[in-house]
């Protein structure tokens, strides 16, 4: 959760976030804006579930030309 997506991606890609340093580089494929931190956390938990991952794959941006 962040209010500055570009800064957060740069932090991840520079290796400053140890928990996912080994998975670099990151590319933003989907994001949502929500009204509260609580709403963001609930949505994050859903998006990390199997159903949420399917949702992201169907709705990620930019869409490939094959879709």
N, CA, C and O atoms as CSV, one atom per row, in Angstrom:
chain,resi,resn,atom,element,x,y,z
A,1,UNK,N,N,0.849,-1.170,0.000
A,1,UNK,CA,C,0.000,0.000,0.000
A,1,UNK,C,C,0.895,1.233,0.000
A,1,UNK,O,O,1.834,1.351,0.786
A,2,UNK,N,N,0.570,2.137,-0.903
A,2,UNK,CA,C,1.351,3.356,-1.001
A,2,UNK,C,C,0.517,4.448,-1.651
A,2,UNK,O,O,-0.464,4.177,-2.344
A,3,UNK,N,N,0.923,5.670,-1.417
A,3,UNK,CA,C,0.275,6.788,-2.097
A,3,UNK,C,C,1.142,7.286,-3.256
A,3,UNK,O,O,0.731,8.175,-4.002
A,4,UNK,N,N,2.335,6.716,-3.406
A,4,UNK,CA,C,3.264,7.103,-4.471
A,4,UNK,C,C,3.762,5.836,-5.173
A,4,UNK,O,O,4.785,5.268,-4.791
A,5,UNK,N,N,3.041,5.408,-6.185
A,5,UNK,CA,C,3.330,4.144,-6.863
A,5,UNK,C,C,4.707,4.155,-7.524
A,5,UNK,O,O,5.453,3.182,-7.414
A,6,UNK,N,N,5.049,5.240,-8.205
A,6,UNK,CA,C,6.344,5.296,-8.894
A,6,UNK,C,C,7.507,5.145,-7.914
A,6,UNK,O,O,8.462,4.422,-8.196
A,7,UNK,N,N,7.434,5.816,-6.775
A,7,UNK,CA,C,8.489,5.718,-5.765
A,7,UNK,C,C,8.591,4.294,-5.246
A,7,UNK,O,O,9.690,3.772,-5.064
A,8,UNK,N,N,7.454,3.669,-5.008
A,8,UNK,CA,C,7.440,2.314,-4.458
A,8,UNK,C,C,8.039,1.304,-5.432
A,8,UNK,O,O,8.792,0.424,-5.014
A,9,UNK,N,N,7.723,1.413,-6.711
A,9,UNK,CA,C,8.312,0.517,-7.717
A,9,UNK,C,C,9.827,0.718,-7.769
A,9,UNK,O,O,10.581,-0.251,-7.850
A,10,UNK,N,N,10.270,1.972,-7.722
A,10,UNK,CA,C,11.715,2.255,-7.723
A,10,UNK,C,C,12.391,1.630,-6.508
A,10,UNK,O,O,13.492,1.091,-6.628
A,11,UNK,N,N,11.750,1.693,-5.341
A,11,UNK,CA,C,12.307,1.075,-4.136
A,11,UNK,C,C,12.442,-0.434,-4.327
A,11,UNK,O,O,13.479,-1.013,-4.000
A,12,UNK,N,N,11.414,-1.061,-4.847
A,12,UNK,CA,C,11.464,-2.507,-5.075
A,12,UNK,C,C,12.565,-2.860,-6.064
A,12,UNK,O,O,13.330,-3.794,-5.823
A,13,UNK,N,N,12.659,-2.139,-7.161
A,13,UNK,CA,C,13.633,-2.458,-8.198
A,13,UNK,C,C,15.066,-2.125,-7.810
A,13,UNK,O,O,16.003,-2.678,-8.387
A,14,UNK,N,N,15.254,-1.228,-6.840
A,14,UNK,CA,C,16.607,-0.899,-6.393
A,14,UNK,C,C,17.110,-1.886,-5.348
A,14,UNK,O,O,18.282,-1.847,-4.974
A,15,UNK,N,N,16.229,-2.778,-4.870
A,15,UNK,CA,C,16.627,-3.768,-3.877
A,15,UNK,C,C,16.454,-3.299,-2.446
A,15,UNK,O,O,16.898,-3.981,-1.522
A,16,UNK,N,N,15.820,-2.154,-2.236
A,16,UNK,CA,C,15.643,-1.619,-0.887
A,16,UNK,C,C,14.605,-2.391,-0.083
A,16,UNK,O,O,14.558,-2.272,1.141
A,17,UNK,N,N,13.776,-3.177,-0.752
A,17,UNK,CA,C,12.787,-3.997,-0.066
A,17,UNK,C,C,13.323,-5.426,-0.035
A,17,UNK,O,O,13.268,-6.143,-1.035
A,18,UNK,N,N,13.842,-5.830,1.125
A,18,UNK,CA,C,14.534,-7.115,1.225
A,18,UNK,C,C,13.644,-8.320,0.935
A,18,UNK,O,O,14.109,-9.310,0.371
A,19,UNK,N,N,12.376,-8.246,1.314
A,19,UNK,CA,C,11.506,-9.414,1.204
A,19,UNK,C,C,11.322,-9.904,-0.228
A,19,UNK,O,O,11.035,-11.083,-0.436
A,20,UNK,N,N,11.477,-9.043,-1.206
A,20,UNK,CA,C,11.308,-9.484,-2.593
A,20,UNK,C,C,12.468,-9.046,-3.483
A,20,UNK,O,O,12.309,-8.910,-4.696
A,21,UNK,N,N,13.614,-8.829,-2.887
A,21,UNK,CA,C,14.809,-8.405,-3.618
A,21,UNK,C,C,15.194,-9.402,-4.720
A,21,UNK,O,O,15.651,-9.001,-5.790
A,22,UNK,N,N,15.011,-10.689,-4.457
A,22,UNK,CA,C,15.417,-11.731,-5.409
A,22,UNK,C,C,14.514,-11.804,-6.635
A,22,UNK,O,O,14.862,-12.477,-7.605
A,23,UNK,N,N,13.388,-11.145,-6.621
A,23,UNK,CA,C,12.418,-11.255,-7.713
A,23,UNK,C,C,12.442,-10.057,-8.656
A,23,UNK,O,O,11.519,-9.892,-9.453
A,24,UNK,N,N,13.449,-9.237,-8.588
A,24,UNK,CA,C,13.543,-8.041,-9.427
A,24,UNK,C,C,13.837,-8.406,-10.866
A,24,UNK,O,O,14.355,-9.497,-11.103
A,25,UNK,N,N,13.547,-7.585,-11.819
A,25,UNK,CA,C,12.862,-6.297,-11.738
A,25,UNK,C,C,11.341,-6.479,-11.734
A,25,UNK,O,O,10.815,-7.468,-12.244
A,26,UNK,N,N,10.665,-5.516,-11.157
A,26,UNK,CA,C,9.212,-5.529,-11.087
A,26,UNK,C,C,8.633,-4.633,-12.169
A,26,UNK,O,O,9.228,-3.630,-12.566
A,27,UNK,N,N,7.462,-5.024,-12.630
A,27,UNK,CA,C,6.735,-4.243,-13.620
A,27,UNK,C,C,5.306,-4.095,-13.112
A,27,UNK,O,O,4.672,-5.087,-12.753
A,28,UNK,N,N,4.802,-2.886,-13.079
A,28,UNK,CA,C,3.448,-2.642,-12.625
A,28,UNK,C,C,2.467,-3.125,-13.690
A,28,UNK,O,O,2.503,-2.660,-14.829
A,29,UNK,N,N,1.592,-4.057,-13.317
A,29,UNK,CA,C,0.613,-4.569,-14.276
A,29,UNK,C,C,-0.811,-4.219,-13.881
A,29,UNK,O,O,-1.721,-4.314,-14.705
A,30,UNK,N,N,-1.021,-3.812,-12.621
A,30,UNK,CA,C,-2.372,-3.514,-12.171
A,30,UNK,C,C,-2.312,-2.691,-10.894
A,30,UNK,O,O,-1.464,-2.940,-10.037
A,31,UNK,N,N,-3.194,-1.719,-10.758
A,31,UNK,CA,C,-3.327,-1.005,-9.495
A,31,UNK,C,C,-4.736,-0.464,-9.376
A,31,UNK,O,O,-5.446,-0.296,-10.367
A,32,UNK,N,N,-5.122,-0.197,-8.148
A,32,UNK,CA,C,-6.428,0.375,-7.850
A,32,UNK,C,C,-6.243,1.481,-6.828
A,32,UNK,O,O,-5.329,1.429,-6.004
A,33,UNK,N,N,-7.106,2.474,-6.883
A,33,UNK,CA,C,-7.130,3.511,-5.874
A,33,UNK,C,C,-8.330,3.241,-4.973
A,33,UNK,O,O,-9.437,3.014,-5.460
A,34,UNK,N,N,-8.113,3.266,-3.666
A,34,UNK,CA,C,-9.188,3.026,-2.697
A,34,UNK,C,C,-9.227,4.186,-1.708
A,34,UNK,O,O,-8.293,4.984,-1.626
A,35,UNK,N,N,-10.310,4.261,-0.967
A,35,UNK,CA,C,-10.538,5.396,-0.073
A,35,UNK,C,C,-9.825,5.300,1.266
A,35,UNK,O,O,-9.490,6.328,1.855
A,36,UNK,N,N,-9.585,4.094,1.761
A,36,UNK,CA,C,-9.003,3.968,3.101
A,36,UNK,C,C,-7.951,2.871,3.137
A,36,UNK,O,O,-7.909,2.002,2.267
A,37,UNK,N,N,-7.108,2.925,4.153
A,37,UNK,CA,C,-6.085,1.909,4.358
A,37,UNK,C,C,-6.729,0.542,4.638
A,37,UNK,O,O,-6.236,-0.491,4.184
A,38,UNK,N,N,-7.838,0.555,5.392
A,38,UNK,CA,C,-8.537,-0.687,5.700
A,38,UNK,C,C,-9.076,-1.326,4.423
A,38,UNK,O,O,-8.938,-2.533,4.223
A,39,UNK,N,N,-9.684,-0.523,3.566
A,39,UNK,CA,C,-10.198,-1.019,2.284
A,39,UNK,C,C,-9.057,-1.560,1.422
A,39,UNK,O,O,-9.211,-2.582,0.753
A,40,UNK,N,N,-7.918,-0.875,1.439
A,40,UNK,CA,C,-6.757,-1.313,0.662
A,40,UNK,C,C,-6.257,-2.666,1.150
A,40,UNK,O,O,-5.906,-3.524,0.341
A,41,UNK,N,N,-6.223,-2.862,2.452
A,41,UNK,CA,C,-5.742,-4.127,3.007
A,41,UNK,C,C,-6.671,-5.285,2.645
A,41,UNK,O,O,-6.207,-6.366,2.283
A,42,UNK,N,N,-7.970,-5.061,2.740
A,42,UNK,CA,C,-8.943,-6.093,2.366
A,42,UNK,C,C,-8.781,-6.447,0.889
A,42,UNK,O,O,-8.804,-7.621,0.522
A,43,UNK,N,N,-8.619,-5.440,0.054
A,43,UNK,CA,C,-8.465,-5.669,-1.393
A,43,UNK,C,C,-7.152,-6.391,-1.692
A,43,UNK,O,O,-7.110,-7.273,-2.550
A,44,UNK,N,N,-6.083,-6.022,-0.990
A,44,UNK,CA,C,-4.784,-6.667,-1.175
A,44,UNK,C,C,-4.870,-8.158,-0.847
A,44,UNK,O,O,-4.335,-8.986,-1.584
A,45,UNK,N,N,-5.534,-8.501,0.243
A,45,UNK,CA,C,-5.689,-9.904,0.622
A,45,UNK,C,C,-6.435,-10.665,-0.474
A,45,UNK,O,O,-6.047,-11.776,-0.834
A,46,UNK,N,N,-7.503,-10.068,-1.004
A,46,UNK,CA,C,-8.246,-10.701,-2.099
A,46,UNK,C,C,-7.360,-10.888,-3.330
A,46,UNK,O,O,-7.339,-11.968,-3.918
A,47,UNK,N,N,-6.630,-9.846,-3.721
A,47,UNK,CA,C,-5.831,-9.915,-4.943
A,47,UNK,C,C,-4.698,-10.930,-4.844
A,47,UNK,O,O,-4.209,-11.411,-5.866
A,48,UNK,N,N,-4.279,-11.258,-3.633
A,48,UNK,CA,C,-3.240,-12.272,-3.451
A,48,UNK,C,C,-3.809,-13.690,-3.408
A,48,UNK,O,O,-3.050,-14.659,-3.384
A,49,UNK,N,N,-5.142,-13.820,-3.397
A,49,UNK,CA,C,-5.778,-15.134,-3.408
A,49,UNK,C,C,-5.809,-15.661,-4.843
A,49,UNK,O,O,-5.514,-14.931,-5.789
A,50,UNK,N,N,-6.168,-16.933,-4.990
A,50,UNK,CA,C,-6.258,-17.524,-6.338
A,50,UNK,C,C,-7.282,-16.786,-7.194
A,50,UNK,O,O,-7.034,-16.513,-8.369
A,51,UNK,N,N,-8.431,-16.465,-6.606
A,51,UNK,CA,C,-9.470,-15.743,-7.356
A,51,UNK,C,C,-8.975,-14.350,-7.741
A,51,UNK,O,O,-9.235,-13.883,-8.849
A,52,UNK,N,N,-8.276,-13.701,-6.849
A,52,UNK,CA,C,-7.743,-12.374,-7.135
A,52,UNK,C,C,-6.693,-12.402,-8.226
A,52,UNK,O,O,-6.643,-11.501,-9.063
A,53,UNK,N,N,-5.859,-13.421,-8.227
A,53,UNK,CA,C,-4.842,-13.548,-9.273
A,53,UNK,C,C,-5.482,-13.767,-10.637
A,53,UNK,O,O,-5.002,-13.249,-11.646
A,54,UNK,N,N,-6.568,-14.536,-10.665
A,54,UNK,CA,C,-7.298,-14.712,-11.932
A,54,UNK,C,C,-7.882,-13.383,-12.387
A,54,UNK,O,O,-7.837,-13.059,-13.574
A,55,UNK,N,N,-8.434,-12.608,-11.446
A,55,UNK,CA,C,-8.989,-11.295,-11.752
A,55,UNK,C,C,-7.918,-10.383,-12.354
A,55,UNK,O,O,-8.165,-9.708,-13.353
A,56,UNK,N,N,-6.747,-10.364,-11.752
A,56,UNK,CA,C,-5.648,-9.522,-12.252
A,56,UNK,C,C,-5.253,-9.934,-13.661
A,56,UNK,O,O,-5.055,-9.077,-14.522
A,57,UNK,N,N,-5.137,-11.229,-13.908
A,57,UNK,CA,C,-4.726,-11.684,-15.237
A,57,UNK,C,C,-5.747,-11.301,-16.307
A,57,UNK,O,O,-5.377,-11.049,-17.454
A,58,UNK,N,N,-7.026,-11.257,-15.939
A,58,UNK,CA,C,-8.061,-10.849,-16.891
A,58,UNK,C,C,-8.093,-9.336,-17.091
A,58,UNK,O,O,-8.497,-8.863,-18.153
A,59,UNK,N,N,-7.677,-8.583,-16.095
A,59,UNK,CA,C,-7.843,-7.130,-16.123
A,59,UNK,C,C,-6.543,-6.341,-16.100
A,59,UNK,O,O,-6.573,-5.121,-15.935
A,60,UNK,N,N,-5.412,-6.999,-16.258
A,60,UNK,CA,C,-4.145,-6.272,-16.162
A,60,UNK,C,C,-3.994,-5.287,-17.312
A,60,UNK,O,O,-4.601,-5.445,-18.372
A,61,UNK,N,N,-3.198,-4.298,-17.088
A,61,UNK,CA,C,-2.942,-3.259,-18.067
A,61,UNK,C,C,-1.456,-3.188,-18.310
A,61,UNK,O,O,-0.719,-3.331,-17.334
A,62,UNK,N,N,-0.953,-2.989,-19.460
A,62,UNK,CA,C,-1.711,-2.873,-20.713
A,62,UNK,C,C,-2.083,-4.259,-21.225
A,62,UNK,O,O,-1.355,-5.231,-21.020
A,63,UNK,N,N,-3.197,-4.327,-21.875
A,63,UNK,CA,C,-3.630,-5.601,-22.439
A,63,UNK,C,C,-2.769,-5.945,-23.645
A,63,UNK,O,O,-2.383,-5.075,-24.425
A,64,UNK,N,N,-2.478,-7.230,-23.778
A,64,UNK,CA,C,-1.688,-7.644,-24.933
A,64,UNK,C,C,-2.557,-7.616,-26.188
A,64,UNK,O,O,-3.784,-7.618,-26.093
A,65,UNK,N,N,-1.939,-7.590,-27.342
A,65,UNK,CA,C,-2.690,-7.521,-28.594
A,65,UNK,C,C,-3.422,-8.820,-28.898
A,65,UNK,O,O,-4.295,-8.847,-29.765
A,66,UNK,N,N,-3.073,-9.918,-28.185
A,66,UNK,CA,C,-3.711,-11.206,-28.415
A,66,UNK,C,C,-5.084,-11.282,-27.764
A,66,UNK,O,O,-5.854,-12.194,-28.066
A,67,UNK,N,N,-5.412,-10.344,-26.874
A,67,UNK,CA,C,-6.700,-10.403,-26.176
A,67,UNK,C,C,-7.784,-9.711,-26.936
A,67,UNK,O,O,-8.928,-9.672,-26.483
